[in-house]
Amino acid sequence: MPKFAANLTMLFNELPFEERFDAAREAGFDAVEILFPYDCPARETLAALRRNGLDLVLINTPPPNYTGGPRGFAAIPGGRDRFQHDFRRSLRYADTLGAGLLHIMAGAAAGSDAKATFIENLKWATEFAPKQRLTIEPINSDDMPGYFLSCFDLAAEVLDEVSAPNLALQFDTYHAFKITGDVSSCWETHNHRVGHIQIGGIPDRHEPSGGPFDYPAFFRQLDASGYAGHVSAEYHPARNTIKGLGWLKPQPI
């Protein structure tokens, strides 16, 4: 079975944020991710991580939480200064919290100028922070209309053009299904680029169990491919988080 992490932005949201770390540890997780940690003082988040012996797998840039706001600036022509400012702030959080990965959001844009801008900004970021591992993630256009990076083939082109050892693909099974309709084939095509995986139920982004996609088979596929990174549970619990964690138990073949 893969190494699982809990997304504390979505899981255990029946609890106050500071209590979710304790709940994740009690549920058996030894790693977590936080999409946007910027609303909480970094020292408090760090204390909660250390108290529970949790590794922080990933955070997103840009700050703050994007609810109701732009989904990033990395691909928006003319937004270089804003991107660099936000990236520096996110990098300070990542350094303080020991975040293994920093996900760079592209934002809403389209066309060749957006692609060139995205590549330019990613090249700058990988050179500015060579010791920080970075990711980009294709996000489906139903959930995020107008988002620039909505295709895995486009992500592959960008990664090849940037060609940086500290930049990788973030593979979300829910988005992969919505974009391609075939998660397993998409994984086989792109797994050599992947630095992080997120999972959520298909088609409703609840628990990763049931539905049209065989998650136990996918976990075996990950093991067979030699994937060594974390798999983050990034979904909206249908009810109570703890009661929905049965999918974590190994399933008989």
Wavefront OBJ file of the C-alpha trace (Angstrom):
o trace
v 0.000 0.000 0.000
v 1.181 3.560 -0.674
v 2.092 6.108 1.986
v -1.048 8.129 2.706
v -1.356 11.724 3.890
v -4.418 13.627 5.083
v -5.457 16.888 3.493
v -6.345 18.974 6.553
v -8.088 21.623 4.479
v -10.791 19.088 3.581
v -10.578 16.233 6.076
v -11.564 16.516 9.751
v -13.305 19.802 8.938
v -15.868 18.982 11.627
v -13.112 20.134 13.979
v -11.366 23.496 14.468
v -8.228 23.720 12.327
v -5.779 23.358 15.208
v -7.451 20.110 16.344
v -7.270 18.443 12.924
v -3.578 17.604 13.376
v -4.327 15.565 16.501
v -7.240 13.843 14.769
v -5.090 12.937 11.756
v -2.442 11.364 14.001
v -5.075 9.460 15.982
v -6.493 8.142 12.692
v -3.101 6.733 11.759
v -1.716 9.354 9.383
v 1.916 10.367 9.752
v 1.817 13.061 7.071
v -0.553 15.871 6.082
v -0.994 18.564 3.472
v -2.589 21.993 3.857
v -3.727 23.765 0.721
v -3.483 27.281 2.090
v -1.896 27.580 5.556
v -1.628 31.355 5.488
v -4.590 32.211 7.729
v -2.880 30.582 10.725
v 0.418 31.847 12.190
v 3.203 29.585 10.959
v 4.539 29.014 14.483
v 1.164 27.602 15.597
v 0.983 25.250 12.618
v 4.555 24.156 13.197
v 3.795 23.445 16.862
v 0.799 21.288 15.882
v 2.911 19.356 13.372
v 5.692 18.746 15.892
v 3.285 17.846 18.693
v 1.970 15.006 16.566
v 5.155 14.035 14.755
v 3.564 14.833 11.398
v 5.377 15.619 8.159
v 3.919 18.402 6.016
v 3.835 17.055 2.477
v 2.535 20.050 0.504
v 1.157 23.575 0.518
v -0.136 25.739 -2.341
v 0.879 29.108 -3.676
v -0.418 31.813 -3.967
v -1.428 33.047 -0.521
v -3.887 33.599 0.993
v -6.733 31.086 0.622
v -8.100 31.692 -2.864
v -11.793 31.328 -1.999
v -13.568 33.823 -4.212
v -10.274 35.099 -5.657
v -7.810 34.325 -8.453
v -6.558 30.750 -8.812
v -2.934 31.742 -9.039
v -0.918 34.086 -11.231
v 1.859 31.972 -12.736
v 0.350 31.883 -16.254
v -1.182 35.358 -16.366
v 0.644 37.636 -18.829
v 1.798 40.811 -17.116
v 1.554 39.239 -13.651
v 5.222 38.434 -13.119
v 5.718 40.835 -10.209
v 2.627 39.562 -8.416
v 3.701 35.968 -8.996
v 7.215 36.546 -7.664
v 5.922 38.422 -4.611
v 3.469 35.639 -3.750
v 6.018 32.920 -4.425
v 8.503 34.472 -2.026
v 5.888 34.603 0.724
v 4.820 31.004 0.111
v 8.449 29.931 0.117
v 8.934 31.485 3.566
v 5.985 29.434 4.858
v 7.323 26.295 3.192
v 10.746 26.854 4.761
v 9.315 27.484 8.228
v 6.917 24.534 8.141
v 9.256 22.129 6.372
v 6.811 21.600 3.504
v 8.186 18.996 1.143
v 6.335 20.338 -1.897
v 5.061 23.718 -3.032
v 2.284 23.556 -5.626
v 2.344 26.508 -8.040
v -1.116 27.432 -9.309
v -1.301 28.715 -12.879
v -4.407 30.896 -12.700
v -7.081 31.648 -15.285
v -5.524 32.333 -18.691
v -5.326 30.941 -22.222
v -3.194 30.993 -25.337
v 0.455 31.061 -26.311
v 1.264 34.158 -24.234
v -0.061 32.421 -21.120
v 2.018 29.328 -21.855
v 5.158 31.411 -22.381
v 4.467 33.323 -19.158
v 3.908 30.109 -17.216
v 7.172 28.638 -18.468
v 9.093 31.839 -17.742
v 7.742 32.056 -14.195
v 8.415 28.391 -13.507
v 11.984 28.719 -14.735
v 12.458 31.683 -12.413
v 10.928 29.814 -9.457
v 12.992 26.662 -9.937
v 16.168 28.726 -10.130
v 15.222 31.033 -7.239
v 14.478 28.082 -4.927
v 16.600 25.176 -6.191
v 16.261 23.225 -2.925
v 12.462 23.464 -2.804
v 10.533 20.779 -4.669
v 7.744 22.295 -6.773
v 4.711 20.873 -8.576
v 2.144 21.872 -11.193
v -1.273 20.235 -11.404
v -3.800 19.882 -14.253
v -7.243 20.880 -12.946
v -10.423 20.074 -14.842
v -12.337 22.922 -16.439
v -15.698 21.941 -14.907
v -14.469 22.529 -11.371
v -12.287 25.495 -12.272
v -13.461 27.154 -15.510
v -10.759 29.043 -17.387
v -7.860 27.534 -15.445
v -4.846 27.523 -17.750
v -3.420 24.100 -16.900
v -6.395 21.863 -17.683
v -4.620 19.184 -19.739
v -1.999 16.565 -18.885
v -0.348 16.801 -22.296
v 0.069 20.541 -21.823
v 1.573 19.931 -18.386
v 4.054 17.500 -19.965
v 5.047 20.117 -22.558
v 5.594 22.722 -19.842
v 7.642 20.351 -17.696
v 9.818 19.424 -20.671
v 10.369 23.073 -21.554
v 11.280 24.101 -18.009
v 13.388 20.964 -17.564
v 14.183 21.522 -13.890
v 14.987 18.690 -11.452
v 12.942 20.308 -8.677
v 9.704 20.619 -10.715
v 7.301 17.678 -11.051
v 3.735 16.782 -11.983
v 1.018 16.671 -9.343
v -1.379 13.858 -10.279
v -4.918 14.114 -8.943
v -7.051 11.077 -9.773
v -10.317 13.023 -9.614
v -9.046 15.609 -12.084
v -7.440 12.905 -14.234
v -10.813 11.186 -14.527
v -12.644 14.402 -15.368
v -9.996 15.380 -17.941
v -9.214 12.048 -19.600
v -11.861 9.544 -18.486
v -9.133 6.926 -17.931
v -7.069 7.399 -14.773
v -5.002 4.238 -15.116
v -3.910 4.987 -18.691
v -3.164 8.597 -17.768
v -0.996 7.325 -14.916
v 0.872 4.940 -17.182
v 1.583 7.770 -19.625
v 2.711 10.359 -17.105
v 3.871 8.544 -13.953
v 7.563 9.190 -14.682
v 6.873 12.907 -14.204
v 4.846 12.605 -10.985
v 6.103 13.941 -7.667
v 2.832 13.868 -5.727
v -0.579 12.206 -5.901
v -3.966 13.315 -4.583
v -7.085 11.169 -4.515
v -10.805 11.753 -4.210
v -13.925 9.771 -5.006
v -15.197 9.692 -8.561
v -17.429 11.372 -9.613
v -18.324 13.336 -6.454
v -14.957 13.869 -4.678
v -16.116 12.117 -1.530
v -14.300 9.084 -0.075
v -12.125 7.178 -2.580
v -14.238 4.042 -2.564
v -17.097 2.677 -4.630
v -18.077 4.426 -7.834
v -16.697 3.662 -11.296
v -13.013 3.673 -10.333
v -11.238 0.764 -8.639
v -9.026 2.439 -6.046
v -7.577 -0.771 -4.549
v -6.423 -1.732 -8.064
v -4.933 1.728 -8.524
v -3.005 1.431 -5.257
v -1.601 -1.875 -6.501
v -0.715 -0.147 -9.770
v 1.214 2.495 -7.810
v 3.112 -0.173 -5.906
v 3.939 -1.985 -9.135
v 5.230 1.206 -10.747
v 7.568 1.900 -7.820
v 5.976 5.218 -6.826
v 7.591 6.216 -3.527
v 5.879 9.533 -2.744
v 2.802 10.259 -0.668
v -0.797 9.830 -1.743
v -2.869 12.589 -0.178
v -6.515 12.067 0.677
v -8.004 15.262 -0.753
v -11.760 14.870 -0.670
v -14.921 16.155 0.966
v -16.077 13.558 3.527
v -19.637 12.526 2.854
v -20.290 12.554 6.592
v -17.911 12.206 9.542
v -14.271 11.943 8.462
v -13.371 9.063 10.800
v -16.365 6.956 9.784
v -15.351 7.325 6.146
v -11.766 6.076 6.496
v -12.508 2.425 5.764
v -10.823 2.789 2.374
v -7.459 2.994 4.196
v -7.612 -0.688 5.099
v -5.923 -3.051 2.611
v -8.505 -4.719 0.411
v -8.341 -8.421 -0.528
v -7.271 -9.052 -4.107
l 1 2 3 4 5 6 7 8 9 10 11 12 13 14 15 16 17 18 19 20 21 22 23 24 25 26 27 28 29 30 31 32 33 34 35 36 37 38 39 40 41 42 43 44 45 46 47 48 49 50 51 52 53 54 55 56 57 58 59 60 61 62 63 64 65 66 67 68 69 70 71 72 73 74 75 76 77 78 79 80 81 82 83 84 85 86 87 88 89 90 91 92 93 94 95 96 97 98 99 100 101 102 103 104 105 106 107 108 109 110 111 112 113 114 115 116 117 118 119 120 121 122 123 124 125 126 127 128 129 130 131 132 133 134 135 136 137 138 139 140 141 142 143 144 145 146 147 148 149 150 151 152 153 154 155 156 157 158 159 160 161 162 163 164 165 166 167 168 169 170 171 172 173 174 175 176 177 178 179 180 181 182 183 184 185 186 187 188 189 190 191 192 193 194 195 196 197 198 199 200 201 202 203 204 205 206 207 208 209 210 211 212 213 214 215 216 217 218 219 220 221 222 223 224 225 226 227 228 229 230 231 232 233 234 235 236 237 238 239 240 241 242 243 244 245 246 247 248 249 250 251 252 253
